[in-house]
Amino acid sequence: MNERDFFTEKPEMKPMSLACPKCRHRDDYQIKWVRFTKKDRLPPNANPADRAKFEKLRDYLYRMDDMVNCSRCKRRFEIPSHQNMVFL
């Protein structure tokens, strides 16, 4: 089974407060995330092993953006990778 059989995907934008490592300017940036929401029921072609996996699944967010441009100095910097997936 594919992950798309269990989840619906929906893109969304969320603000994140980040500081530029070059000029130390802190600002809120709009970061692109994808929300994976568990479907309400299993697909009809699921086997019993998939049923057990489906019951343990949870909704989560996955961050798509890795880099942002500073609003002051216009340099590109990397978003810290300690939070690229969040369970809801």
N, CA, C and O atoms as a GROMACS GRO file, in nm:
protein
  352
    1MET      N    1   0.084  -0.119   0.000
    1MET     CA    2   0.000   0.000   0.000
    1MET      C    3   0.089   0.125   0.000
    1MET      O    4   0.196   0.127   0.060
    2ASN      N    5   0.043   0.225  -0.066
    2ASN     CA    6   0.113   0.352  -0.074
    2ASN      C    7   0.063   0.446   0.037
    2ASN      O    8  -0.050   0.431   0.083
    3GLU      N    9   0.145   0.540   0.078
    3GLU     CA   10   0.106   0.634   0.184
    3GLU      C   11  -0.013   0.719   0.141
    3GLU      O   12  -0.093   0.761   0.225
    4ARG      N   13  -0.025   0.745   0.013
    4ARG     CA   14  -0.138   0.825  -0.036
    4ARG      C   15  -0.271   0.753  -0.023
    4ARG      O   16  -0.376   0.816  -0.030
    5ASP      N   17  -0.268   0.622  -0.004
    5ASP     CA   18  -0.392   0.548   0.020
    5ASP      C   19  -0.446   0.572   0.160
    5ASP      O   20  -0.566   0.554   0.184
    6PHE      N   21  -0.360   0.612   0.254
    6PHE     CA   22  -0.400   0.632   0.393
    6PHE      C   23  -0.422   0.778   0.430
    6PHE      O   24  -0.496   0.807   0.524
    7PHE      N   25  -0.359   0.872   0.357
    7PHE     CA   26  -0.362   1.014   0.393
    7PHE      C   27  -0.413   1.100   0.278
    7PHE      O   28  -0.401   1.063   0.162
    8THR      N   29  -0.471   1.214   0.314
    8THR     CA   30  -0.498   1.319   0.216
    8THR      C   31  -0.396   1.430   0.240
    8THR      O   32  -0.364   1.462   0.354
    9GLU      N   33  -0.346   1.487   0.132
    9GLU     CA   34  -0.244   1.591   0.139
    9GLU      C   35  -0.305   1.726   0.109
    9GLU      O   36  -0.386   1.741   0.017
   10LYS      N   37  -0.264   1.827   0.189
   10LYS     CA   38  -0.314   1.962   0.167
   10LYS      C   39  -0.202   2.061   0.198
   10LYS      O   40  -0.151   2.063   0.310
   11PRO      N   41  -0.161   2.143   0.099
   11PRO     CA   42  -0.055   2.241   0.125
   11PRO      C   43  -0.108   2.357   0.210
   11PRO      O   44  -0.225   2.394   0.199
   12GLU      N   45  -0.021   2.413   0.294
   12GLU     CA   46  -0.057   2.530   0.373
   12GLU      C   47   0.068   2.609   0.407
   12GLU      O   48   0.179   2.558   0.405
   13MET      N   49   0.046   2.737   0.439
   13MET     CA   50   0.154   2.827   0.476
   13MET      C   51   0.139   2.863   0.623
   13MET      O   52   0.029   2.892   0.670
   14LYS      N   53   0.251   2.859   0.697
   14LYS     CA   54   0.251   2.893   0.839
   14LYS      C   55   0.365   2.990   0.866
   14LYS      O   56   0.473   2.976   0.808
   15PRO      N   57   0.343   3.088   0.954
   15PRO     CA   58   0.453   3.180   0.987
   15PRO      C   59   0.551   3.114   1.084
   15PRO      O   60   0.513   3.037   1.171
   16MET      N   61   0.679   3.147   1.065
   16MET     CA   62   0.783   3.096   1.154
   16MET      C   63   0.881   3.210   1.181
   16MET      O   64   0.926   3.277   1.088
   17SER      N   65   0.913   3.232   1.306
   17SER     CA   66   1.006   3.337   1.343
   17SER      C   67   1.149   3.284   1.334
   17SER      O   68   1.187   3.190   1.405
   18LEU      N   69   1.229   3.345   1.245
   18LEU     CA   70   1.366   3.301   1.222
   18LEU      C   71   1.460   3.420   1.228
   18LEU      O   72   1.420   3.534   1.200
   19ALA      N   73   1.585   3.394   1.263
   19ALA     CA   74   1.688   3.498   1.266
   19ALA      C   75   1.792   3.467   1.160
   19ALA      O   76   1.839   3.354   1.148
   20CYS      N   77   1.828   3.569   1.085
   20CYS     CA   78   1.931   3.554   0.982
   20CYS      C   79   2.067   3.534   1.050
   20CYS      O   80   2.101   3.612   1.139
   21PRO      N   81   2.144   3.434   1.012
   21PRO     CA   82   2.275   3.412   1.075
   21PRO      C   83   2.380   3.518   1.036
   21PRO      O   84   2.480   3.532   1.106
   22LYS      N   85   2.358   3.592   0.928
   22LYS     CA   86   2.455   3.694   0.884
   22LYS      C   87   2.433   3.827   0.955
   22LYS      O   88   2.525   3.881   1.016
   23CYS      N   89   2.309   3.881   0.945
   23CYS     CA   90   2.284   4.014   1.001
   23CYS      C   91   2.208   4.011   1.134
   23CYS      O   92   2.184   4.115   1.194
   24ARG      N   93   2.170   3.893   1.180
   24ARG     CA   94   2.100   3.874   1.308
   24ARG      C   95   1.962   3.938   1.314
   24ARG      O   96   1.908   3.960   1.422
   25HIS      N   97   1.905   3.969   1.198
   25HIS     CA   98   1.770   4.028   1.193
   25HIS      C   99   1.667   3.917   1.212
   25HIS      O  100   1.670   3.817   1.141
   26ARG      N  101   1.576   3.937   1.309
   26ARG     CA  102   1.470   3.838   1.335
   26ARG      C  103   1.341   3.887   1.271
   26ARG      O  104   1.303   4.003   1.286
   27ASP      N  105   1.273   3.795   1.199
   27ASP     CA  106   1.150   3.831   1.132
   27ASP      C  107   1.064   3.705   1.119
   27ASP      O  108   1.112   3.594   1.136
   28ASP      N  109   0.936   3.726   1.087
   28ASP     CA  110   0.844   3.614   1.061
   28ASP      C  111   0.842   3.587   0.911
   28ASP      O  112   0.822   3.678   0.831
   29TYR      N  113   0.864   3.461   0.875
   29TYR     CA  114   0.865   3.420   0.735
   29TYR      C  115   0.753   3.319   0.713
   29TYR      O  116   0.725   3.236   0.800
   30GLN      N  117   0.690   3.325   0.596
   30GLN     CA  118   0.586   3.229   0.560
   30GLN      C  119   0.654   3.104   0.505
   30GLN      O  120   0.723   3.109   0.403
   31ILE      N  121   0.634   2.992   0.573
   31ILE     CA  122   0.697   2.865   0.537
   31ILE      C  123   0.590   2.770   0.482
   31ILE      O  124   0.480   2.761   0.537
   32LYS      N  125   0.625   2.700   0.373
   32LYS     CA  126   0.531   2.608   0.311
   32LYS      C  127   0.538   2.471   0.379
   32LYS      O  128   0.646   2.413   0.392
   33TRP      N  129   0.422   2.421   0.422
   33TRP     CA  130   0.408   2.290   0.483
   33TRP      C  131   0.305   2.210   0.405
   33TRP      O  132   0.224   2.267   0.332
   34VAL      N  133   0.308   2.078   0.419
   34VAL     CA  134   0.204   1.991   0.365
   34VAL      C  135   0.142   1.918   0.483
   34VAL      O  136   0.212   1.853   0.561
   35ARG      N  137   0.009   1.930   0.495
   35ARG     CA  138  -0.063   1.863   0.603
   35ARG      C  139  -0.113   1.728   0.551
   35ARG      O  140  -0.185   1.720   0.452
   36PHE      N  141  -0.072   1.620   0.621
   36PHE     CA  142  -0.117   1.486   0.590
   36PHE      C  143  -0.223   1.448   0.693
   36PHE      O  144  -0.193   1.432   0.812
   37THR      N  145  -0.347   1.434   0.646
   37THR     CA  146  -0.459   1.402   0.734
   37THR      C  147  -0.504   1.259   0.706
   37THR      O  148  -0.527   1.220   0.591
   38LYS      N  149  -0.515   1.182   0.812
   38LYS     CA  150  -0.555   1.041   0.800
   38LYS      C  151  -0.698   1.033   0.746
   38LYS      O  152  -0.787   1.104   0.792
   39LYS      N  153  -0.718   0.945   0.648
   39LYS     CA  154  -0.852   0.926   0.592
   39LYS      C  155  -0.943   0.861   0.696
   39LYS      O  156  -0.896   0.794   0.788
   40ASP      N  157  -1.072   0.881   0.680
   40ASP     CA  158  -1.165   0.829   0.781
   40ASP      C  159  -1.184   0.677   0.772
   40ASP      O  160  -1.224   0.615   0.870
   41ARG      N  161  -1.156   0.617   0.656
   41ARG     CA  162  -1.167   0.471   0.646
   41ARG      C  163  -1.062   0.416   0.551
   41ARG      O  164  -1.006   0.487   0.467
   42LEU      N  165  -1.036   0.287   0.567
   42LEU     CA  166  -0.937   0.218   0.483
   42LEU      C  167  -0.986   0.208   0.339
   42LEU      O  168  -1.106   0.205   0.315
   43PRO      N  169  -0.893   0.203   0.243
   43PRO     CA  170  -0.934   0.175   0.105
   43PRO      C  171  -0.987   0.031   0.094
   43PRO      O  172  -0.949  -0.054   0.174
   44PRO      N  173  -1.072   0.004  -0.003
   44PRO     CA  174  -1.134  -0.130  -0.013
   44PRO      C  175  -1.036  -0.244  -0.041
   44PRO      O  176  -1.066  -0.359  -0.010
   45ASN      N  177  -0.919  -0.215  -0.100
   45ASN     CA  178  -0.824  -0.322  -0.133
   45ASN      C  179  -0.719  -0.346  -0.025
   45ASN      O  180  -0.614  -0.403  -0.053
   46ALA      N  181  -0.745  -0.304   0.099
   46ALA     CA  182  -0.649  -0.318   0.209
   46ALA      C  183  -0.651  -0.460   0.265
   46ALA      O  184  -0.757  -0.522   0.274
   47ASN      N  185  -0.534  -0.511   0.304
   47ASN     CA  186  -0.526  -0.643   0.366
   47ASN      C  187  -0.521  -0.628   0.518
   47ASN      O  188  -0.509  -0.515   0.566
   48PRO      N  189  -0.529  -0.736   0.595
   48PRO     CA  190  -0.531  -0.725   0.742
   48PRO      C  191  -0.407  -0.659   0.802
   48PRO      O  192  -0.418  -0.592   0.905
   49ALA      N  193  -0.289  -0.675   0.743
   49ALA     CA  194  -0.169  -0.610   0.795
   49ALA      C  195  -0.180  -0.458   0.781
   49ALA      O  196  -0.134  -0.384   0.867
   50ASP      N  197  -0.242  -0.413   0.672
   50ASP     CA  198  -0.262  -0.269   0.653
   50ASP      C  199  -0.362  -0.213   0.754
   50ASP      O  200  -0.350  -0.097   0.792
   51ARG      N  201  -0.457  -0.292   0.796
   51ARG     CA  202  -0.556  -0.247   0.894
   51ARG      C  203  -0.489  -0.213   1.027
   51ARG      O  204  -0.523  -0.113   1.090
   52ALA      N  205  -0.394  -0.295   1.070
   52ALA     CA  206  -0.323  -0.270   1.195
   52ALA      C  207  -0.238  -0.143   1.184
   52ALA      O  208  -0.231  -0.065   1.279
   53LYS      N  209  -0.172  -0.123   1.070
   53LYS     CA  210  -0.092  -0.002   1.048
   53LYS      C  211  -0.181   0.122   1.047
   53LYS      O  212  -0.145   0.225   1.103
   54PHE      N  213  -0.298   0.111   0.983
   54PHE     CA  214  -0.388   0.224   0.969
   54PHE      C  215  -0.436   0.276   1.104
   54PHE      O  216  -0.450   0.397   1.123
   55GLU      N  217  -0.461   0.187   1.198
   55GLU     CA  218  -0.510   0.229   1.329
   55GLU      C  219  -0.404   0.305   1.410
   55GLU      O  220  -0.439   0.384   1.498
   56LYS      N  221  -0.276   0.282   1.381
   56LYS     CA  222  -0.168   0.349   1.454
   56LYS      C  223  -0.128   0.483   1.393
   56LYS      O  224  -0.054   0.559   1.456
   57LEU      N  225  -0.175   0.514   1.274
   57LEU     CA  226  -0.134   0.636   1.205
   57LEU      C  227  -0.192   0.761   1.271
   57LEU      O  228  -0.299   0.758   1.330
   58ARG      N  229  -0.115   0.873   1.259
   58ARG     CA  230  -0.159   1.003   1.312
   58ARG      C  231  -0.140   1.109   1.205
   58ARG      O  232  -0.061   1.092   1.112
   59ASP      N  233  -0.213   1.218   1.218
   59ASP     CA  234  -0.197   1.333   1.129
   59ASP      C  235  -0.061   1.398   1.155
   59ASP      O  236  -0.011   1.396   1.268
   60TYR      N  237  -0.001   1.456   1.049
   60TYR     CA  238   0.126   1.524   1.068
   60TYR      C  239   0.146   1.631   0.962
   60TYR      O  240   0.080   1.632   0.858
   61LEU      N  241   0.239   1.722   0.991
   61LEU     CA  242   0.282   1.827   0.899
   61LEU      C  243   0.424   1.798   0.854
   61LEU      O  244   0.507   1.753   0.934
   62TYR      N  245   0.453   1.823   0.726
   62TYR     CA  246   0.587   1.806   0.672
   62TYR      C  247   0.630   1.938   0.607
   62TYR      O  248   0.559   1.990   0.521
   63ARG      N  249   0.745   1.991   0.648
   63ARG     CA  250   0.793   2.118   0.594
   63ARG      C  251   0.856   2.099   0.457
   63ARG      O  252   0.941   2.012   0.438
   64MET      N  253   0.813   2.181   0.361
   64MET     CA  254   0.863   2.172   0.224
   64MET      C  255   0.978   2.270   0.199
   64MET      O  256   1.070   2.239   0.123
   65ASP      N  257   0.976   2.387   0.262
   65ASP     CA  258   1.080   2.488   0.241
   65ASP      C  259   1.203   2.456   0.326
   65ASP      O  260   1.191   2.421   0.443
   66ASP      N  261   1.320   2.468   0.265
   66ASP     CA  262   1.445   2.448   0.337
   66ASP      C  263   1.525   2.577   0.350
   66ASP      O  264   1.608   2.590   0.440
   67MET      N  265   1.500   2.673   0.262
   67MET     CA  266   1.576   2.798   0.260
   67MET      C  267   1.478   2.916   0.253
   67MET      O  268   1.370   2.904   0.196
   68VAL      N  269   1.518   3.029   0.314
   68VAL     CA  270   1.443   3.154   0.304
   68VAL      C  271   1.541   3.267   0.277
   68VAL      O  272   1.661   3.254   0.303
   69ASN      N  273   1.490   3.379   0.226
   69ASN     CA  274   1.571   3.498   0.202
   69ASN      C  275   1.546   3.598   0.313
   69ASN      O  276   1.432   3.626   0.348
   70CYS      N  277   1.653   3.651   0.367
   70CYS     CA  278   1.643   3.750   0.474
   70CYS      C  279   1.571   3.874   0.421
   70CYS      O  280   1.597   3.917   0.309
   71SER      N  281   1.482   3.930   0.501
   71SER     CA  282   1.408   4.048   0.458
   71SER      C  283   1.492   4.176   0.464
   71SER      O  284   1.456   4.276   0.402
   72ARG      N  285   1.602   4.174   0.538
   72ARG     CA  286   1.688   4.294   0.548
   72ARG      C  287   1.806   4.286   0.452
   72ARG      O  288   1.821   4.373   0.366
   73CYS      N  289   1.890   4.185   0.465
   73CYS     CA  290   2.012   4.179   0.384
   73CYS      C  291   1.994   4.100   0.255
   73CYS      O  292   2.085   4.097   0.171
   74LYS      N  293   1.879   4.035   0.237
   74LYS     CA  294   1.844   3.960   0.115
   74LYS      C  295   1.930   3.837   0.090
   74LYS      O  296   1.927   3.781  -0.019
   75ARG      N  297   2.006   3.794   0.190
   75ARG     CA  298   2.086   3.672   0.175
   75ARG      C  299   1.998   3.552   0.203
   75ARG      O  300   1.903   3.558   0.282
   76ARG      N  301   2.031   3.444   0.139
   76ARG     CA  302   1.956   3.320   0.155
   76ARG      C  303   2.018   3.240   0.269
   76ARG      O  304   2.140   3.224   0.275
   77PHE      N  305   1.933   3.189   0.360
   77PHE     CA  306   1.985   3.107   0.468
   77PHE      C  307   1.894   2.987   0.491
   77PHE      O  308   1.776   2.987   0.455
   78GLU      N  309   1.952   2.886   0.552
   78GLU     CA  310   1.884   2.759   0.572
   78GLU      C  311   1.799   2.763   0.699
   78GLU      O  312   1.840   2.819   0.801
   79ILE      N  313   1.681   2.704   0.691
   79ILE     CA  314   1.594   2.690   0.808
   79ILE      C  315   1.652   2.577   0.892
   79ILE      O  316   1.685   2.472   0.838
   80PRO      N  317   1.666   2.595   1.024
   80PRO     CA  318   1.717   2.485   1.107
   80PRO      C  319   1.632   2.359   1.090
   80PRO      O  320   1.509   2.367   1.091
   81SER      N  321   1.697   2.246   1.075
   81SER     CA  322   1.626   2.124   1.039
   81SER      C  323   1.577   2.043   1.159
   81SER      O  324   1.540   1.927   1.143
   82HIS      N  325   1.576   2.101   1.278
   82HIS     CA  326   1.531   2.025   1.394
   82HIS      C  327   1.380   2.006   1.395
   82HIS      O  328   1.329   1.929   1.477
   83GLN      N  329   1.307   2.074   1.305
   83GLN     CA  330   1.162   2.061   1.304
   83GLN      C  331   1.112   2.058   1.160
   83GLN      O  332   1.055   2.156   1.111
   84ASN      N  333   1.134   1.946   1.091
   84ASN     CA  334   1.083   1.938   0.955
   84ASN      C  335   0.959   1.850   0.945
   84ASN      O  336   0.895   1.844   0.840
   85MET      N  337   0.925   1.780   1.054
   85MET     CA  338   0.802   1.703   1.060
   85MET      C  339   0.742   1.718   1.199
   85MET      O  340   0.813   1.706   1.299
   86VAL      N  341   0.611   1.745   1.205
   86VAL     CA  342   0.544   1.768   1.332
   86VAL      C  343   0.418   1.682   1.337
   86VAL      O  344   0.333   1.689   1.248
   87PHE      N  345   0.406   1.600   1.441
   87PHE     CA  346   0.284   1.523   1.460
   87PHE      C  347   0.178   1.612   1.524
   87PHE      O  348   0.209   1.694   1.610
   88LEU      N  349   0.054   1.595   1.481
   88LEU     CA  350  -0.056   1.676   1.535
   88LEU      C  351  -0.138   1.597   1.633
   88LEU      O  352  -0.234   1.650   1.688
   0.00000   0.00000   0.00000
